[in-house]
Amino acid sequence: MNILLVGQPNVGKSVVFTRLTGVHVISSNYPGTTVEFTEGFMPLGAERARIVDVPGIYSLGAPTSTAEEVATRMIAEGDLVINVVDATNLERNLRLTLQLMPRRKPMVIALNLSDEARHNGIDIDCRRLEELLGVPVVPTVAITGEGIKDLVGRLAEATAPEPPQRDEDALWTEVGHIVKAVQTVRHRHHTFLEWLGDCTVKTTTGLSVAAVVLAASFFAVRFVGEGITAGIMEPMFERLWKPVMMKLSAAIGSGGVLHGLLIGKLLDGQIDYVQSFGLLTTGLFVPLAVVLPYLIAFYLWLGLLEDFGYLPRLAVLLDRLFHKVGLHGWAVVPNLLGMGCNVPGILATRVLESRRERFIAATLVSIAVPCAALQAMIWALVGNPARGGGGLYVLLVYGALGLSWLFIGRVLNKMLTGKSPELLMEIPPYRWPLWRGVAKKLWMRLRGFTREGVPLVFLGVLFVNLLYMTPCFHYVGAVTAPVTTRLLGLPDEAISALMVGILRKDMAMGMLGAMHLTIKQLVVASTVLAMFFPCVATFVVMFRELGLRDTAKSTTIMVVAALAAGGILNVLL
C-alpha cells in the first residue's frame, strides 16, 4: 500500500513522517524533475506499507510551481492519503482538505500541532469535524509522538466520501461554515515566543537579530568544534593511537613504499598528523579530529535553528539581498548548509524552482562559502598570532569571499536570462526544539558524512602519496610557476597544495601551513583555495545536479574568480 502524507508547508508533515518510518528513509527525485521527495516503510498489520512524504503544497488548483505539479501527480498514484493539517491555522488548511476529496482517495486527517492550538486558546471539536468532513480526524503532536499510534490504528477506517461539486468561491464559504461549527477561540495574551517572532520578522529589528544569530552561529560552531578537537580528539589520537602507529612504523621500517602509504613521513622521528599524509595517520586524523567536530557543532546548531522556526524568518529578511544575485530568500538554506559542507549545500539547491536559480546558487556556494573544515584550518593558520596573523586577517579572507559572492552573483544575474521569483512562504510560529528530534537529525547527517566523507579522505591521502612518488607535482609546479609566483605571489610548491584542494581543502591548508608562508601569502593562498576548483565530492554532486555543460561553466567561473581575487589581494597587500 502506498500511503501519501499530504499537507501545506510548515504543518509538521516531515515530523509525522519520521514518527511513522524512523530514520531509515530514502530520498529520490520524482522522475523527470529535480523535485525531491522522501519515502520510508512501516509495518501495517501483517504487511509493510510505503510512506511517501509529498512536497508541501498550498493548493491543488492551478499549479504555481513544479513542486505542486509533482504533488498532484503523486496523489493520483497513491492508495491512501494522510492529510496533515495545522490545528493553529484550520481555515487555511481545510481548503486543501476539501480540494483533496474529489480525488476519491481514502483519507485520514492528522490534526497536528494540537498542543499549539490549545496553548493559543483554540479549541477544536474533532468529533464534529469528523461528521462534517466524513473522514477520520486524529489530533496529533508529532514532535512528542502524541496521537501517532491512534493515527496508525485508524488508517483502516479511512474513507473517500462523495464530495459535492464546488467552485472556488463556494469552497471558501464551506470552509468558513466548517470552522465556525468546530472551532472556538478564547482570549489570551501574547507569549514571549510570539513577541520574539514579531521582532525577528520586521526589518527594523530583524536585521539586527539576524546579525547576532549569524555571529552567534559562527562562534558557537567554532567554540564547540575547537572544544571537541582540542579536548577530546587530539588527546585521544596522541595518547592512544600515536603509540600504536609508532610501533607499526618501527615494525615495517622507517621508510619505503608501505611505510609511506600507511604511516607517511616522520618529522623529527615523530608522526605529524597534519603533514605525515599516511592512510592510518592523516587519513584518520583529518576526518575524525579536524572535520567531524566542526560538522557536529554546525549540524547541531542548524538543527536547533530549523526546529525553533528561525530559518523561514531569516529567508524573508534576506530575500531582498538574494534577489540582487538572482535568487530569493530561501537560498539562505544551501548557503548555510554549505558552511558545514558544500555537498549538502549543493543538494539543498533543489529547494529553488528554476534551473537558473540552481546554477547561480550552486556556483556561489562552491566559490564563496567555505566548508566547516576549511574554516577551521583558516582560523588555525591565518588567525594564529605566532605566524603574524590574527582575527583581522581572517576577516580579510571572509571579506574577500563575501565581496566575491556578491559581485559574481550580480554578474550572473545580469548575464543569465530569466528572473528570480518572489518568495511565497508561510512563516511558522516559534517552537521550543525537541532534543530528541534535533539529535536524530544530527545523527542522520553525520552518518552520511562517515559513509561518504571518510572513504573520500582515504582516497585523497592515497592519491597524494602516489603523486609524491612521481615527479607530477614538480612538473605542474614548473608549468604554473608564472601564475603562482607572479600573479599570486606564492612559492612554486604552493601549486601542490592547490591540487590537493581538489580532494580535500582542509588537507591543502595543512600543506600550506608547512611551507612557512608569510601572513600575506597565507591570506592570498587561503582565499584562492576557498574559491578554486571544488573538492571532488562537491564536483560529483554538481555534475549530478547541473549536468556536464553547466558544471563546466561553473568550474570555469571558479578558476577565473579565484585567480582574479588572488591577484587583487596580492597587489593590495
C-alpha positions as CSV (number, residue, x, y, z in Angstrom):
1,M,0.0,0.0,0.0
2,N,1.2,3.5,-0.9
3,I,0.3,5.9,1.8
4,L,0.9,9.6,1.0
5,L,1.5,12.3,3.6
6,V,-0.1,15.5,2.1
7,G,-0.2,18.9,3.6
8,Q,0.8,22.5,3.3
9,P,4.3,23.7,4.2
10,N,5.3,24.0,7.8
11,V,2.5,21.8,9.2
12,G,4.9,19.2,10.7
13,K,4.4,16.8,7.9
14,S,8.0,15.6,7.9
15,V,7.9,15.1,11.6
16,V,4.9,12.9,11.3
17,F,6.8,11.0,8.5
18,T,9.8,10.4,10.8
19,R,7.5,9.2,13.6
20,L,5.9,6.7,11.2
21,T,9.1,5.4,9.5
22,G,12.0,6.0,11.8
23,V,15.4,7.2,10.5
24,H,15.8,4.6,7.7
25,V,14.5,6.6,4.7
26,I,15.2,7.1,1.1
27,S,15.4,10.4,-0.8
28,S,14.7,10.4,-4.5
29,N,13.9,12.8,-7.3
30,Y,10.5,12.5,-9.0
31,P,11.1,11.1,-12.5
32,G,11.9,13.8,-15.0
33,T,12.1,16.6,-12.4
34,T,14.5,18.0,-9.8
35,V,11.8,17.8,-7.1
36,E,12.9,15.7,-4.2
37,F,10.6,13.5,-2.0
38,T,11.3,11.2,0.8
39,E,9.9,7.7,1.3
40,G,10.1,5.0,4.0
41,F,8.3,2.0,5.3
42,M,6.3,1.0,8.3
43,P,4.6,-2.3,9.4
44,L,0.8,-2.2,8.9
45,G,-0.8,-5.3,10.2
46,A,0.8,-8.3,8.6
47,E,2.1,-6.3,5.7
48,R,4.5,-3.4,5.1
49,A,3.3,0.0,3.9
50,R,5.2,2.5,1.8
51,I,5.0,6.0,3.2
52,V,5.7,8.9,0.9
53,D,6.3,12.5,2.1
54,V,4.8,14.5,-0.7
55,P,6.2,18.0,-1.2
56,G,4.3,20.7,0.7
57,I,1.6,22.4,-1.3
58,Y,-0.9,25.2,-0.6
59,S,-3.5,24.3,-3.2
60,L,-4.5,21.6,-5.8
61,G,-5.9,24.3,-8.1
62,A,-3.8,25.7,-11.0
63,P,-0.2,24.6,-10.1
64,T,2.1,27.6,-9.4
65,S,5.4,25.6,-9.1
66,T,7.0,22.4,-10.2
67,A,6.5,21.0,-6.7
68,E,2.7,21.5,-6.9
69,E,2.6,19.8,-10.3
70,V,4.6,16.8,-8.9
71,A,2.4,16.6,-5.8
72,T,-0.8,16.5,-7.9
73,R,0.7,13.6,-9.9
74,M,1.8,11.8,-6.8
75,I,-1.6,12.0,-5.2
76,A,-3.1,10.3,-8.3
77,E,-0.7,7.4,-7.8
78,G,-1.4,6.8,-4.0
79,D,-3.7,4.3,-2.4
80,L,-4.4,6.3,0.8
81,V,-3.9,9.9,2.0
82,I,-2.9,11.1,5.4
83,N,-3.8,14.8,5.2
84,V,-1.7,16.6,7.8
85,V,-3.5,19.8,9.0
86,D,-2.2,22.6,11.1
87,A,-4.6,22.9,14.0
88,T,-3.5,26.5,14.6
89,N,-4.5,27.5,11.0
90,L,-7.5,25.4,10.5
91,E,-9.3,27.7,7.9
92,R,-6.3,27.9,5.6
93,N,-5.6,24.2,5.8
94,L,-9.1,23.0,5.2
95,R,-9.1,24.5,1.8
96,L,-6.6,21.9,0.7
97,T,-8.5,19.2,2.5
98,L,-11.7,19.9,0.5
99,Q,-9.7,20.0,-2.7
100,L,-8.3,16.5,-1.9
101,M,-11.8,15.0,-1.6
102,P,-12.7,15.0,-5.3
103,R,-9.6,12.8,-5.9
104,R,-11.6,9.9,-4.4
105,K,-8.7,8.6,-2.2
106,P,-9.4,7.1,1.2
107,M,-8.3,9.7,3.6
108,V,-7.4,10.3,7.3
109,I,-6.7,13.7,8.8
110,A,-3.9,14.2,11.2
111,L,-4.8,17.3,13.1
112,N,-1.2,18.2,14.0
113,L,0.1,20.9,16.4
114,S,-2.9,20.3,18.6
115,D,-0.9,21.3,21.7
116,E,0.0,24.6,20.0
117,A,-3.7,25.2,19.3
118,R,-4.6,24.7,22.9
119,H,-1.8,27.0,24.1
120,N,-3.1,29.6,21.7
121,G,-6.6,29.4,23.1
122,I,-8.0,27.4,20.1
123,D,-10.5,24.6,20.9
124,I,-11.4,22.2,18.0
125,D,-14.3,19.7,18.3
126,C,-12.7,16.8,16.5
127,R,-15.8,14.6,16.6
128,R,-17.9,17.3,15.0
129,L,-15.2,17.9,12.4
130,E,-15.3,14.1,11.5
131,E,-19.0,14.3,11.0
132,L,-18.8,17.4,8.7
133,L,-15.9,16.0,6.6
134,G,-16.9,12.4,6.6
135,V,-13.3,11.2,7.3
136,P,-11.5,10.2,10.5
137,V,-9.8,13.0,12.3
138,V,-7.0,12.3,14.8
139,P,-5.4,15.1,16.9
140,T,-1.6,14.7,17.0
141,V,1.5,16.3,18.4
142,A,4.2,14.9,16.1
143,I,7.3,16.2,17.9
144,T,6.3,14.2,21.1
145,G,4.5,11.3,19.3
146,E,1.1,12.1,20.9
147,G,-1.7,10.7,18.7
148,I,0.6,8.8,16.2
149,K,-0.4,5.4,17.5
150,D,-4.1,6.4,17.2
151,L,-3.4,7.7,13.7
152,V,-2.0,4.4,12.6
153,G,-4.8,2.5,14.2
154,R,-7.5,4.5,12.4
155,L,-5.9,4.0,8.9
156,A,-8.3,1.0,8.4
157,E,-11.2,3.5,8.8
158,A,-10.0,5.7,6.0
159,T,-12.9,6.7,3.8
160,A,-13.4,8.5,0.5
161,P,-16.8,10.3,0.9
162,E,-18.6,11.6,-2.2
163,P,-17.9,15.3,-2.2
164,P,-20.3,17.8,-3.7
165,Q,-19.2,19.8,-6.7
166,R,-17.9,23.2,-5.7
167,D,-16.4,26.2,-7.4
168,E,-13.6,28.3,-5.7
169,D,-16.0,30.8,-4.0
170,A,-18.2,28.0,-2.7
171,L,-15.1,26.3,-1.4
172,W,-14.1,29.2,0.9
173,T,-17.7,29.5,2.0
174,E,-17.9,25.9,3.1
175,V,-14.5,26.2,4.9
176,G,-15.9,29.2,6.8
177,H,-19.0,27.2,7.8
178,I,-16.9,24.2,9.0
179,V,-14.5,26.4,11.0
180,K,-17.4,28.2,12.6
181,A,-19.0,24.9,13.6
182,V,-16.0,23.2,15.1
183,Q,-13.6,25.9,16.4
184,T,-13.8,28.3,19.3
185,V,-11.1,30.8,20.3
186,R,-10.6,32.1,23.9
187,H,-8.9,35.4,24.7
188,R,-5.3,35.1,25.6
189,H,-2.2,37.3,25.9
190,H,0.8,37.1,23.6
191,T,3.6,34.8,24.7
192,F,7.2,35.6,24.7
193,L,7.8,33.5,21.6
194,E,5.1,35.3,19.8
195,W,6.6,38.7,20.7
196,L,10.0,37.4,19.6
197,G,8.5,36.2,16.3
198,D,7.2,39.7,15.6
199,C,10.5,41.2,16.3
200,T,12.6,38.9,14.2
201,V,10.4,39.2,11.0
202,K,10.3,43.1,11.0
203,T,13.2,44.7,9.1
204,T,13.9,47.3,11.7
205,T,14.6,44.8,14.4
206,G,15.0,41.6,12.4
207,L,18.3,42.5,10.7
208,S,19.9,43.2,14.0
209,V,18.7,39.9,15.4
210,A,19.9,38.2,12.2
211,A,23.4,39.7,12.6
212,V,23.5,38.5,16.2
213,V,22.2,35.0,15.3
214,L,24.7,34.6,12.4
215,A,27.6,35.8,14.6
216,A,26.5,33.5,17.4
217,S,26.3,30.7,14.9
218,F,29.9,31.3,13.8
219,F,31.3,31.5,17.3
220,A,29.2,28.6,18.6
221,V,30.4,26.3,15.8
222,R,34.0,27.4,16.3
223,F,33.8,27.1,20.1
224,V,32.2,23.7,20.2
225,G,34.3,22.4,17.3
226,E,37.6,23.5,18.8
227,G,36.5,22.2,22.2
228,I,35.8,18.7,20.8
229,T,39.0,18.8,18.7
230,A,41.4,20.0,21.5
231,G,39.7,18.4,24.4
232,I,38.7,15.0,23.1
233,M,40.0,14.1,19.6
234,E,43.6,15.3,19.7
235,P,44.4,13.8,23.2
236,M,42.8,10.6,22.1
237,F,45.0,10.4,18.9
238,E,48.1,11.4,20.8
239,R,47.7,9.1,23.8
240,L,46.0,6.1,22.3
241,W,46.6,6.0,18.6
242,K,50.1,7.5,18.2
243,P,51.9,4.8,20.3
244,V,50.3,2.1,18.1
245,M,51.4,3.9,14.9
246,M,54.9,4.4,16.2
247,K,55.2,0.7,16.9
248,L,53.8,-0.1,13.5
249,S,56.3,2.4,12.0
250,A,59.2,0.6,13.7
251,A,57.9,-2.8,12.7
252,I,57.7,-2.0,8.9
253,G,60.8,0.2,8.9
254,S,61.1,3.9,8.8
255,G,61.0,4.2,5.1
256,G,59.8,2.5,1.9
257,V,56.6,2.5,-0.1
258,L,54.5,0.6,2.5
259,H,55.6,2.9,5.3
260,G,54.9,6.0,3.1
261,L,51.4,4.8,2.4
262,L,50.3,3.6,5.9
263,I,52.3,6.0,8.2
264,G,53.6,8.7,5.9
265,K,56.6,10.9,6.6
266,L,58.1,11.1,10.1
267,L,59.1,14.7,11.1
268,D,62.0,14.6,13.6
269,G,61.3,10.9,14.1
270,Q,57.6,11.6,15.1
271,I,54.2,11.4,13.4
272,D,52.7,14.7,12.5
273,Y,49.0,14.1,11.9
274,V,48.6,17.1,9.5
275,Q,51.8,16.7,7.5
276,S,52.6,12.9,7.5
277,F,49.9,12.0,5.0
278,G,49.7,8.3,5.9
279,L,46.4,6.5,5.5
280,L,46.4,5.4,9.2
281,T,47.7,8.8,10.4
282,T,46.5,11.8,8.4
283,G,43.8,9.7,6.7
284,L,42.1,9.1,10.1
285,F,43.0,12.3,11.9
286,V,41.7,14.8,9.3
287,P,38.1,13.4,9.0
288,L,37.7,12.4,12.7
289,A,39.7,15.0,14.6
290,V,39.5,18.1,12.3
291,V,36.4,17.8,10.2
292,L,33.9,15.8,12.3
293,P,34.0,18.1,15.4
294,Y,33.0,21.1,13.4
295,L,30.3,19.2,11.5
296,I,28.9,18.1,14.8
297,A,28.8,21.7,16.0
298,F,27.4,23.1,12.8
299,Y,24.6,20.5,12.3
300,L,23.6,20.7,15.9
301,W,23.2,24.5,15.6
302,L,21.4,24.2,12.3
303,G,19.0,21.7,13.7
304,L,18.2,24.0,16.6
305,L,17.5,26.9,14.2
306,E,15.4,24.7,12.0
307,D,13.2,23.3,14.7
308,F,12.9,26.6,16.5
309,G,11.5,28.1,13.3
310,Y,14.1,30.8,12.7
311,L,15.2,29.9,9.2
312,P,12.0,31.0,7.4
313,R,12.3,34.4,9.1
314,L,15.9,34.6,8.0
315,A,14.8,33.8,4.5
316,V,12.3,36.6,4.5
317,L,14.8,39.1,5.9
318,L,17.5,38.3,3.3
319,D,15.1,38.0,0.4
320,R,16.0,41.5,-0.9
321,L,19.7,40.8,-0.8
322,F,19.4,37.4,-2.5
323,H,17.3,39.0,-5.3
324,K,20.3,41.1,-6.2
325,V,22.2,37.9,-7.1
326,G,19.2,36.3,-8.9
327,L,17.9,34.2,-6.1
328,H,15.2,34.5,-3.4
329,G,15.4,34.3,0.3
330,W,15.1,30.6,0.6
331,A,18.5,30.3,-1.0
332,V,19.8,31.0,2.5
333,V,19.4,27.3,3.2
334,P,22.0,26.0,0.7
335,N,24.4,28.8,1.8
336,L,24.0,27.9,5.4
337,L,24.4,24.2,4.7
338,G,27.5,25.0,2.6
339,M,29.2,26.4,5.7
340,G,29.1,22.9,7.1
341,C,29.9,21.0,3.9
342,N,29.4,22.1,0.3
343,V,27.9,18.7,-0.6
344,P,24.6,19.1,1.3
345,G,24.7,22.8,0.3
346,I,24.6,21.9,-3.4
347,L,22.0,19.3,-2.8
348,A,19.8,21.9,-1.0
349,T,19.6,24.0,-4.1
350,R,16.7,21.7,-5.0
351,V,14.5,23.9,-2.9
352,L,14.9,26.5,-5.7
353,E,12.4,26.4,-8.5
354,S,14.3,27.2,-11.7
355,R,17.4,25.8,-13.3
356,R,18.8,29.3,-13.5
357,E,18.5,29.7,-9.7
358,R,20.0,26.4,-9.0
359,F,23.0,27.2,-11.2
360,I,23.6,30.5,-9.6
361,A,23.2,29.1,-6.1
362,A,25.5,26.1,-6.7
363,T,28.2,28.3,-8.2
364,L,28.1,30.8,-5.4
365,V,28.2,28.1,-2.7
366,S,31.2,26.4,-4.4
367,I,33.1,29.7,-4.8
368,A,32.4,31.8,-1.8
369,V,31.0,29.5,1.0
370,P,33.9,27.7,2.8
371,C,33.0,24.4,4.5
372,A,33.5,24.0,8.2
373,A,36.7,22.0,7.9
374,L,38.3,24.7,5.7
375,Q,37.1,27.4,8.0
376,A,38.7,25.6,10.9
377,M,42.1,25.5,9.1
378,I,41.8,29.2,8.1
379,W,41.4,30.2,11.7
380,A,44.2,27.8,12.8
381,L,46.7,29.3,10.3
382,V,45.6,32.8,9.3
383,G,44.3,33.6,12.7
384,N,47.5,32.3,14.5
385,P,49.4,35.2,16.1
386,A,52.6,33.1,16.1
387,R,52.5,33.3,12.3
388,G,51.9,37.1,12.4
389,G,48.2,36.6,11.8
390,G,45.1,37.3,13.8
391,G,41.3,37.9,13.6
392,L,41.8,40.9,11.3
393,Y,43.5,38.8,8.7
394,V,40.8,36.1,9.0
395,L,38.1,38.8,8.5
396,L,40.1,39.9,5.4
397,V,39.7,36.4,3.9
398,Y,36.0,36.4,4.7
399,G,35.6,39.9,3.3
400,A,37.1,38.8,0.0
401,L,34.8,35.8,-0.2
402,G,31.8,37.9,0.7
403,L,32.5,40.6,-1.9
404,S,33.2,37.8,-4.5
405,W,29.8,36.2,-3.6
406,L,28.0,39.5,-4.2
407,F,30.0,40.5,-7.3
408,I,29.8,37.2,-9.1
409,G,26.1,36.8,-8.2
410,R,25.3,40.3,-9.6
411,V,27.2,39.4,-12.9
412,L,25.4,36.1,-13.3
413,N,22.0,37.7,-12.5
414,K,22.7,40.2,-15.4
415,M,24.0,37.7,-17.9
416,L,21.6,34.8,-17.4
417,T,18.2,35.1,-18.9
418,G,15.1,34.8,-16.7
419,K,14.2,36.3,-13.3
420,S,14.1,35.1,-9.7
421,P,10.5,34.5,-8.4
422,E,9.1,36.2,-5.4
423,L,9.3,34.5,-2.1
424,L,5.9,33.0,-1.1
425,M,6.1,31.0,2.1
426,E,4.3,30.5,5.4
427,I,6.2,31.6,8.5
428,P,5.6,29.1,11.3
429,P,5.4,30.2,14.9
430,Y,8.4,29.7,17.1
431,R,8.5,26.4,18.9
432,W,11.0,25.1,21.5
433,P,13.1,22.4,19.8
434,L,12.7,18.8,21.0
435,W,16.2,17.5,21.7
436,R,15.3,14.0,20.6
437,G,14.3,15.3,17.1
438,V,17.5,17.5,16.9
439,A,19.7,14.6,17.9
440,K,18.0,12.3,15.4
441,K,18.7,14.8,12.5
442,L,22.2,15.2,13.7
443,W,22.8,11.5,13.7
444,M,21.4,11.1,10.2
445,R,23.6,13.9,8.8
446,L,26.8,12.7,10.5
447,R,26.1,9.1,9.4
448,G,26.1,10.4,5.8
449,F,29.5,12.0,6.3
450,T,31.1,8.9,7.9
451,R,29.9,6.8,5.0
452,E,31.0,9.2,2.2
453,G,33.5,11.6,3.6
454,V,35.9,9.3,5.4
455,P,36.4,7.0,2.5
456,L,37.0,10.0,0.3
457,V,39.7,11.3,2.6
458,F,41.4,7.9,2.5
459,L,41.3,8.1,-1.3
460,G,42.7,11.6,-1.2
461,V,45.6,10.7,1.1
462,L,46.4,7.7,-1.1
463,F,46.3,9.8,-4.2
464,V,48.6,12.4,-2.7
465,N,51.1,9.8,-1.6
466,L,51.1,8.3,-5.1
467,L,51.6,11.7,-6.7
468,Y,54.5,12.4,-4.3
469,M,56.2,9.3,-5.6
470,T,56.2,10.7,-9.1
471,P,57.5,14.0,-10.5
472,C,53.9,15.1,-11.2
473,F,53.8,17.8,-8.5
474,H,57.2,19.3,-9.6
475,Y,56.2,19.2,-13.3
476,V,52.9,21.0,-12.7
477,G,54.6,23.5,-10.4
478,A,57.1,24.3,-13.1
479,V,54.4,24.8,-15.7
480,T,52.3,27.0,-13.5
481,A,55.1,29.0,-11.9
482,P,54.3,32.3,-13.7
483,V,50.8,32.3,-12.4
484,T,51.7,31.0,-8.9
485,T,54.7,33.3,-8.3
486,R,53.9,36.5,-10.4
487,L,50.2,36.7,-10.2
488,L,49.6,35.3,-6.7
489,G,53.0,35.9,-5.1
490,L,53.2,32.4,-3.8
491,P,56.2,29.9,-4.0
492,D,56.2,27.3,-6.7
493,E,55.4,24.4,-4.3
494,A,52.1,26.1,-3.4
495,I,50.6,24.7,-6.5
496,S,50.8,21.2,-5.0
497,A,48.6,22.3,-2.1
498,L,46.0,23.8,-4.6
499,M,46.0,20.5,-6.4
500,V,45.4,18.6,-3.2
501,G,42.5,21.0,-2.5
502,I,40.6,19.3,-5.3
503,L,40.5,16.3,-3.0
504,R,40.3,17.9,0.5
505,K,40.7,21.6,1.1
506,D,41.5,21.2,4.8
507,M,44.4,19.0,3.9
508,A,45.6,21.5,1.4
509,M,45.6,24.2,4.1
510,G,47.7,21.8,6.2
511,M,50.2,21.6,3.4
512,L,50.3,25.4,3.2
513,G,50.9,25.6,6.9
514,A,54.1,23.5,6.4
515,M,55.5,25.9,3.8
516,H,56.3,28.7,6.2
517,L,54.4,31.3,4.2
518,T,54.2,35.0,5.2
519,I,50.8,36.2,6.5
520,K,50.2,38.0,3.2
521,Q,50.8,34.7,1.3
522,L,48.6,32.8,3.7
523,V,45.7,35.3,3.1
524,V,46.1,35.0,-0.6
525,A,46.5,31.3,-0.6
526,S,43.5,30.7,1.7
527,T,41.3,32.9,-0.5
528,V,42.4,31.2,-3.7
529,L,42.0,27.8,-2.2
530,A,38.5,28.6,-0.9
531,M,37.4,29.9,-4.4
532,F,39.3,27.4,-6.5
533,F,38.1,24.1,-8.1
534,P,35.7,22.4,-5.6
535,C,36.6,19.2,-3.8
536,V,35.9,16.1,-5.7
537,A,32.8,15.2,-3.6
538,T,31.2,18.6,-4.4
539,F,32.2,18.3,-8.0
540,V,30.5,15.0,-8.4
541,V,27.3,16.3,-6.8
542,M,27.4,19.4,-9.0
543,F,27.7,17.2,-12.1
544,R,24.7,15.2,-11.0
545,E,22.6,18.3,-10.2
546,L,23.6,20.6,-13.0
547,G,24.8,18.3,-15.8
548,L,28.1,18.4,-17.7
549,R,27.6,21.7,-19.5
550,D,26.6,23.8,-16.5
551,T,29.2,22.2,-14.3
552,A,31.9,23.1,-16.9
553,K,30.6,26.7,-16.9
554,S,30.6,26.9,-13.1
555,T,34.1,25.4,-12.9
556,T,35.4,28.0,-15.4
557,I,33.9,30.8,-13.3
558,M,35.5,29.4,-10.2
559,V,39.0,29.3,-11.7
560,V,38.8,32.8,-13.2
561,A,37.3,34.3,-10.0
562,A,39.9,32.6,-7.8
563,L,42.9,33.9,-9.9
564,A,41.4,37.4,-10.1
565,A,40.7,37.6,-6.3
566,G,44.2,36.2,-5.5
567,G,45.9,38.6,-7.9
568,I,44.0,41.6,-6.5
569,L,44.8,40.7,-2.9
570,N,48.5,40.2,-3.8
571,V,48.6,43.7,-5.2
572,L,46.7,45.3,-2.4
573,L,48.6,43.6,0.4
